[in-house]
């Protein structure tokens, strides 16, 4: 072999290596396909650099079909207002037609930073049109969900986003989360990229279709999902103030020295139970936590840890579950399934409800037996004692008055803060499931 031929071969091999390396670089850190297929990143999308990761910054668990929306929201723009836990340099959204009875056509969608004050006004220069597989329009099948292509946008942590969708034609009932504790907006016609917000004259206390927002972050290392009932949903927190216990936890994980830098995803549904699906009389209570665990928690973007707060409604709601061992067995099933995904679970004790109209000594006895099992350390990888954090030391069957919203069951804003403070955030960074 001549020296010239040898150099040519080496040059050719080097070119092949460069091409392969470029292919690896482009394919790294991609997004889900529109219907949750093989991860990929379209070359035309805003593919971020490979030094970061996709992390969930916000989520909501859809509970049911919205009553009175048999034809959906034809020729209307829906502007959901949501609050981030962590920030990033790019973002994408997740939309659901889980409870729809017909395909959901969306011809236009956008994402923007809110200008603040709870109004539907976008920060100047932040409006981004969203695409799905490179196209501006998409139809979500019955029972399906879709993830948008990412867009480059500097998303701060602890900030409001405006996520707007427009449907040009009638569809089935709207899939929604009924207790947002946040005002969102509607407008007639396609006002998707209206930054002024002047057309959004109708207010709404719901989140519709939107189930998640992810950001590309070089700082956040993952996300923690909090799944539970109305206490996690934050049903008695101050509307628009972001004072759910998960919001206070997000502040700790953003700012506290030594805390793991995780996004916080709220998967609470008011009225939710561990073991039993909602009845036709109260459909907004959602499917049981066991039946929605994978969808709402274990499959979330970048999830590193799970916190579970559930069980009181299993005692309250008909058919009542008065066997503490069945409740504990359900909690252990949650942990087993999370372990199958390599995730640790922090579980909470059941909180006091003395003075509530549903209180009885029998129900409280079941609650205390469940709590005894939880505190024994044989149910969850870690325990957060929300019962102890919230109860009145002088009347331990009741919430501390400062932590009581007034119904003797749900916490006040101060109570939600106490819950977040009770969590040992260092436990969230541990990765190996415990031997239970």
DOGUKE-240563 format. One record per residue (C-alpha): x, y, z; residue in three letters. Coordinates in steps of 0.25 Angstrom, whole numbers, padded with zeros to 4 digits, always signed. Layout:
BEGIN
east/north/up/aa
X/Y/Z/Ala
...
This chain:
BEGIN
east/north/up/aa
+0000/+0000/+0000/Unk
+0006/+0014/-0004/Unk
+0006/+0025/+0006/Unk
-0004/+0033/-0002/Unk
-0014/+0022/-0002/Unk
-0012/+0020/+0013/Unk
-0015/+0034/+0015/Unk
-0027/+0034/+0007/Unk
-0033/+0022/+0015/Unk
-0030/+0029/+0028/Unk
-0037/+0041/+0023/Unk
-0049/+0033/+0019/Unk
-0050/+0026/+0032/Unk
-0049/+0039/+0039/Unk
-0061/+0044/+0031/Unk
-0069/+0032/+0035/Unk
-0066/+0034/+0049/Unk
-0070/+0049/+0048/Unk
-0084/+0045/+0042/Unk
-0087/+0034/+0052/Unk
-0083/+0044/+0063/Unk
-0092/+0055/+0057/Unk
-0104/+0045/+0056/Unk
-0102/+0041/+0071/Unk
-0102/+0056/+0075/Unk
-0115/+0059/+0067/Unk
-0122/+0046/+0073/Unk
-0118/+0049/+0087/Unk
-0129/+0054/+0097/Unk
-0141/+0054/+0088/Unk
-0155/+0055/+0090/Unk
-0167/+0045/+0089/Unk
-0174/+0044/+0076/Unk
-0188/+0050/+0075/Unk
-0194/+0038/+0081/Unk
-0184/+0033/+0091/Unk
-0176/+0025/+0081/Unk
-0161/+0023/+0080/Unk
-0153/+0035/+0085/Unk
-0148/+0044/+0074/Unk
-0145/+0058/+0071/Unk
-0149/+0064/+0057/Unk
-0137/+0071/+0050/Unk
-0146/+0083/+0048/Unk
-0150/+0085/+0062/Unk
-0143/+0093/+0073/Unk
-0134/+0082/+0077/Unk
-0126/+0086/+0090/Unk
-0112/+0084/+0093/Unk
-0109/+0070/+0099/Unk
-0103/+0075/+0112/Unk
-0117/+0076/+0118/Unk
-0130/+0067/+0119/Unk
-0145/+0068/+0118/Unk
-0151/+0070/+0132/Unk
-0166/+0072/+0135/Unk
-0169/+0086/+0141/Unk
-0184/+0085/+0142/Unk
-0195/+0075/+0141/Unk
-0209/+0072/+0144/Unk
-0217/+0059/+0145/Unk
-0230/+0059/+0136/Unk
-0242/+0055/+0144/Unk
-0253/+0053/+0135/Unk
-0261/+0059/+0123/Unk
-0266/+0073/+0126/Unk
-0281/+0073/+0127/Unk
-0289/+0081/+0117/Unk
-0278/+0080/+0106/Unk
-0284/+0069/+0097/Unk
-0278/+0077/+0085/Unk
-0266/+0082/+0091/Unk
-0261/+0096/+0088/Unk
-0263/+0098/+0074/Unk
-0257/+0111/+0068/Unk
-0252/+0115/+0082/Unk
-0238/+0118/+0087/Unk
-0235/+0112/+0101/Unk
-0224/+0119/+0109/Unk
-0219/+0111/+0121/Unk
-0211/+0118/+0131/Unk
-0201/+0109/+0138/Unk
-0189/+0111/+0148/Unk
-0175/+0105/+0146/Unk
-0167/+0099/+0157/Unk
-0153/+0099/+0149/Unk
-0149/+0106/+0137/Unk
-0142/+0103/+0124/Unk
-0137/+0107/+0110/Unk
-0148/+0100/+0102/Unk
-0162/+0095/+0105/Unk
-0172/+0085/+0100/Unk
-0186/+0082/+0104/Unk
-0195/+0070/+0106/Unk
-0210/+0069/+0102/Unk
-0220/+0059/+0105/Unk
-0234/+0054/+0099/Unk
-0235/+0043/+0109/Unk
-0250/+0045/+0112/Unk
-0254/+0050/+0098/Unk
-0264/+0042/+0090/Unk
-0259/+0047/+0076/Unk
-0246/+0051/+0071/Unk
-0241/+0065/+0075/Unk
-0237/+0074/+0064/Unk
-0227/+0085/+0067/Unk
-0222/+0094/+0056/Unk
-0214/+0104/+0065/Unk
-0207/+0104/+0078/Unk
-0197/+0113/+0085/Unk
-0188/+0115/+0097/Unk
-0184/+0128/+0103/Unk
-0179/+0134/+0116/Unk
-0190/+0141/+0124/Unk
-0188/+0156/+0127/Unk
-0193/+0154/+0141/Unk
-0205/+0159/+0150/Unk
-0213/+0146/+0146/Unk
-0217/+0153/+0132/Unk
-0217/+0145/+0119/Unk
-0206/+0155/+0114/Unk
-0193/+0150/+0108/Unk
-0180/+0155/+0111/Unk
-0175/+0163/+0099/Unk
-0167/+0154/+0089/Unk
-0170/+0141/+0096/Unk
-0181/+0136/+0088/Unk
-0178/+0123/+0081/Unk
-0186/+0115/+0071/Unk
-0186/+0100/+0074/Unk
-0185/+0089/+0064/Unk
-0187/+0074/+0065/Unk
-0178/+0065/+0056/Unk
-0175/+0078/+0049/Unk
-0189/+0082/+0046/Unk
-0197/+0093/+0052/Unk
-0210/+0085/+0052/Unk
-0213/+0071/+0059/Unk
-0225/+0062/+0062/Unk
-0224/+0055/+0075/Unk
-0231/+0041/+0075/Unk
-0242/+0037/+0085/Unk
-0235/+0033/+0098/Unk
-0221/+0038/+0092/Unk
-0211/+0048/+0096/Unk
-0200/+0056/+0088/Unk
-0187/+0063/+0091/Unk
-0183/+0076/+0083/Unk
-0170/+0078/+0077/Unk
-0161/+0086/+0086/Unk
-0160/+0101/+0084/Unk
-0148/+0110/+0088/Unk
-0153/+0119/+0100/Unk
-0146/+0123/+0112/Unk
-0156/+0118/+0123/Unk
-0153/+0123/+0137/Unk
-0156/+0114/+0149/Unk
-0167/+0120/+0158/Unk
-0174/+0127/+0146/Unk
-0187/+0126/+0139/Unk
-0189/+0121/+0125/Unk
-0200/+0123/+0115/Unk
-0203/+0110/+0107/Unk
-0214/+0113/+0097/Unk
-0221/+0103/+0087/Unk
-0232/+0105/+0077/Unk
-0242/+0095/+0071/Unk
-0248/+0099/+0058/Unk
-0259/+0088/+0058/Unk
-0268/+0081/+0068/Unk
-0262/+0070/+0076/Unk
-0266/+0061/+0088/Unk
-0267/+0065/+0102/Unk
-0255/+0073/+0107/Unk
-0245/+0065/+0116/Unk
-0242/+0074/+0128/Unk
-0237/+0076/+0142/Unk
-0248/+0083/+0150/Unk
-0241/+0089/+0162/Unk
-0230/+0097/+0156/Unk
-0229/+0108/+0167/Unk
-0225/+0116/+0155/Unk
-0233/+0125/+0146/Unk
-0231/+0121/+0131/Unk
-0238/+0128/+0119/Unk
-0247/+0126/+0107/Unk
-0249/+0134/+0094/Unk
-0257/+0133/+0082/Unk
-0250/+0130/+0069/Unk
-0235/+0127/+0066/Unk
-0228/+0136/+0076/Unk
-0217/+0126/+0079/Unk
-0206/+0136/+0077/Unk
-0213/+0148/+0082/Unk
-0202/+0154/+0092/Unk
-0211/+0165/+0097/Unk
-0221/+0156/+0102/Unk
-0233/+0166/+0100/Unk
-0241/+0155/+0093/Unk
-0241/+0146/+0105/Unk
-0253/+0151/+0112/Unk
-0258/+0138/+0118/Unk
-0252/+0133/+0131/Unk
-0251/+0119/+0135/Unk
-0247/+0111/+0148/Unk
-0243/+0099/+0140/Unk
-0231/+0093/+0132/Unk
-0235/+0087/+0119/Unk
-0228/+0077/+0110/Unk
-0214/+0081/+0116/Unk
-0207/+0071/+0124/Unk
-0193/+0074/+0125/Unk
-0182/+0084/+0121/Unk
-0167/+0079/+0120/Unk
-0155/+0088/+0119/Unk
-0141/+0085/+0114/Unk
-0132/+0088/+0127/Unk
-0117/+0088/+0130/Unk
-0120/+0090/+0145/Unk
-0132/+0081/+0148/Unk
-0128/+0067/+0150/Unk
-0142/+0061/+0149/Unk
-0156/+0062/+0155/Unk
-0164/+0057/+0167/Unk
-0178/+0054/+0165/Unk
-0188/+0056/+0176/Unk
-0200/+0048/+0174/Unk
-0213/+0048/+0183/Unk
-0226/+0054/+0186/Unk
-0232/+0068/+0189/Unk
-0221/+0071/+0199/Unk
-0210/+0069/+0188/Unk
-0219/+0076/+0178/Unk
-0219/+0088/+0188/Unk
-0234/+0090/+0187/Unk
-0235/+0100/+0199/Unk
-0222/+0107/+0195/Unk
-0224/+0122/+0191/Unk
-0228/+0123/+0176/Unk
-0217/+0128/+0168/Unk
-0206/+0129/+0179/Unk
-0199/+0115/+0176/Unk
-0200/+0111/+0191/Unk
-0203/+0096/+0189/Unk
-0193/+0088/+0197/Unk
-0186/+0084/+0184/Unk
-0184/+0099/+0181/Unk
-0177/+0101/+0194/Unk
-0169/+0088/+0192/Unk
-0165/+0093/+0178/Unk
-0159/+0106/+0185/Unk
-0151/+0097/+0194/Unk
-0145/+0089/+0183/Unk
-0142/+0102/+0175/Unk
-0136/+0110/+0186/Unk
-0132/+0102/+0198/Unk
-0117/+0099/+0199/Unk
-0114/+0084/+0197/Unk
-0128/+0081/+0192/Unk
-0129/+0072/+0179/Unk
-0132/+0081/+0168/Unk
-0145/+0074/+0163/Unk
-0158/+0079/+0156/Unk
-0170/+0077/+0164/Unk
-0182/+0070/+0157/Unk
-0196/+0071/+0164/Unk
-0205/+0058/+0160/Unk
-0215/+0061/+0171/Unk
-0230/+0059/+0168/Unk
-0240/+0064/+0178/Unk
-0249/+0053/+0183/Unk
-0239/+0042/+0178/Unk
-0238/+0029/+0185/Unk
-0228/+0018/+0185/Unk
-0236/+0006/+0182/Unk
-0249/+0010/+0176/Unk
-0252/+0018/+0163/Unk
-0262/+0030/+0164/Unk
-0277/+0027/+0163/Unk
-0286/+0033/+0152/Unk
-0291/+0042/+0162/Unk
-0278/+0048/+0165/Unk
-0269/+0046/+0152/Unk
-0260/+0057/+0155/Unk
-0254/+0049/+0166/Unk
-0246/+0042/+0155/Unk
-0241/+0027/+0154/Unk
-0235/+0021/+0166/Unk
-0220/+0024/+0169/Unk
-0217/+0010/+0166/Unk
-0223/+0010/+0152/Unk
-0217/+0024/+0148/Unk
-0203/+0022/+0155/Unk
-0195/+0019/+0142/Unk
-0202/+0030/+0134/Unk
-0201/+0041/+0144/Unk
-0188/+0038/+0151/Unk
-0179/+0027/+0147/Unk
-0179/+0031/+0132/Unk
-0176/+0046/+0135/Unk
-0164/+0052/+0128/Unk
-0152/+0051/+0136/Unk
-0158/+0045/+0149/Unk
-0148/+0042/+0160/Unk
-0157/+0040/+0172/Unk
-0172/+0039/+0176/Unk
-0179/+0044/+0188/Unk
-0193/+0038/+0191/Unk
-0204/+0044/+0199/Unk
-0217/+0036/+0199/Unk
-0227/+0028/+0207/Unk
-0236/+0037/+0214/Unk
-0247/+0037/+0203/Unk
-0247/+0022/+0203/Unk
-0252/+0023/+0217/Unk
-0262/+0034/+0215/Unk
-0268/+0030/+0201/Unk
-0278/+0019/+0198/Unk
-0275/+0008/+0197/Unk
-0266/+0011/+0209/Unk
-0254/+0002/+0211/Unk
-0253/+0000/+0226/Unk
-0243/-0011/+0226/Unk
-0229/-0005/+0229/Unk
-0222/-0016/+0223/Unk
-0228/-0015/+0209/Unk
-0224/+0000/+0209/Unk
-0210/-0004/+0213/Unk
-0209/-0015/+0203/Unk
-0213/-0004/+0192/Unk
-0202/+0005/+0197/Unk
-0192/-0006/+0196/Unk
-0197/-0009/+0182/Unk
-0194/+0005/+0178/Unk
-0180/+0003/+0184/Unk
-0177/-0010/+0177/Unk
-0181/-0004/+0163/Unk
-0172/+0008/+0166/Unk
-0161/-0001/+0169/Unk
-0163/-0008/+0156/Unk
-0159/+0006/+0150/Unk
-0147/+0007/+0159/Unk
-0154/+0018/+0167/Unk
-0155/+0020/+0182/Unk
-0168/+0024/+0188/Unk
-0170/+0034/+0200/Unk
-0183/+0032/+0206/Unk
-0191/+0040/+0216/Unk
-0200/+0037/+0228/Unk
-0214/+0039/+0227/Unk
-0218/+0053/+0232/Unk
-0227/+0056/+0244/Unk
-0242/+0060/+0241/Unk
-0248/+0062/+0255/Unk
-0259/+0072/+0255/Unk
-0262/+0069/+0240/Unk
-0277/+0065/+0237/Unk
-0272/+0051/+0232/Unk
-0264/+0048/+0245/Unk
-0267/+0036/+0253/Unk
-0259/+0028/+0264/Unk
-0260/+0016/+0255/Unk
-0254/+0023/+0243/Unk
-0243/+0030/+0251/Unk
-0240/+0016/+0257/Unk
-0238/+0011/+0243/Unk
-0229/+0023/+0240/Unk
-0220/+0021/+0252/Unk
-0218/+0006/+0249/Unk
-0214/+0010/+0234/Unk
-0205/+0020/+0240/Unk
-0199/+0010/+0250/Unk
-0195/+0001/+0238/Unk
-0189/+0013/+0230/Unk
-0181/+0018/+0242/Unk
-0175/+0003/+0244/Unk
-0167/+0006/+0232/Unk
-0172/-0007/+0224/Unk
-0181/+0000/+0214/Unk
-0173/+0012/+0208/Unk
-0158/+0014/+0205/Unk
-0159/+0027/+0213/Unk
-0170/+0033/+0222/Unk
-0175/+0047/+0223/Unk
-0184/+0049/+0235/Unk
-0194/+0059/+0230/Unk
-0203/+0054/+0241/Unk
-0193/+0059/+0252/Unk
-0189/+0072/+0244/Unk
-0204/+0076/+0243/Unk
-0211/+0072/+0256/Unk
-0213/+0080/+0268/Unk
-0204/+0075/+0279/Unk
-0215/+0078/+0289/Unk
-0226/+0071/+0281/Unk
-0219/+0061/+0272/Unk
-0231/+0057/+0265/Unk
-0233/+0070/+0259/Unk
-0225/+0080/+0250/Unk
-0217/+0091/+0257/Unk
-0226/+0103/+0256/Unk
-0216/+0111/+0248/Unk
-0215/+0099/+0238/Unk
-0230/+0097/+0237/Unk
-0237/+0103/+0224/Unk
-0250/+0103/+0232/Unk
-0256/+0090/+0228/Unk
-0247/+0082/+0238/Unk
-0242/+0073/+0227/Unk
-0234/+0081/+0217/Unk
-0222/+0090/+0221/Unk
-0221/+0105/+0220/Unk
-0209/+0111/+0212/Unk
-0201/+0111/+0225/Unk
-0205/+0096/+0226/Unk
-0200/+0093/+0212/Unk
-0187/+0100/+0215/Unk
-0185/+0091/+0228/Unk
-0187/+0079/+0219/Unk
-0176/+0083/+0210/Unk
-0167/+0086/+0221/Unk
-0170/+0073/+0227/Unk
-0164/+0065/+0215/Unk
-0149/+0061/+0216/Unk
-0145/+0066/+0202/Unk
-0131/+0058/+0204/Unk
-0139/+0045/+0203/Unk
-0144/+0049/+0189/Unk
-0130/+0048/+0183/Unk
-0128/+0034/+0187/Unk
-0130/+0024/+0176/Unk
-0129/+0010/+0181/Unk
-0143/+0004/+0185/Unk
-0144/+0000/+0200/Unk
-0145/-0015/+0203/Unk
-0159/-0015/+0209/Unk
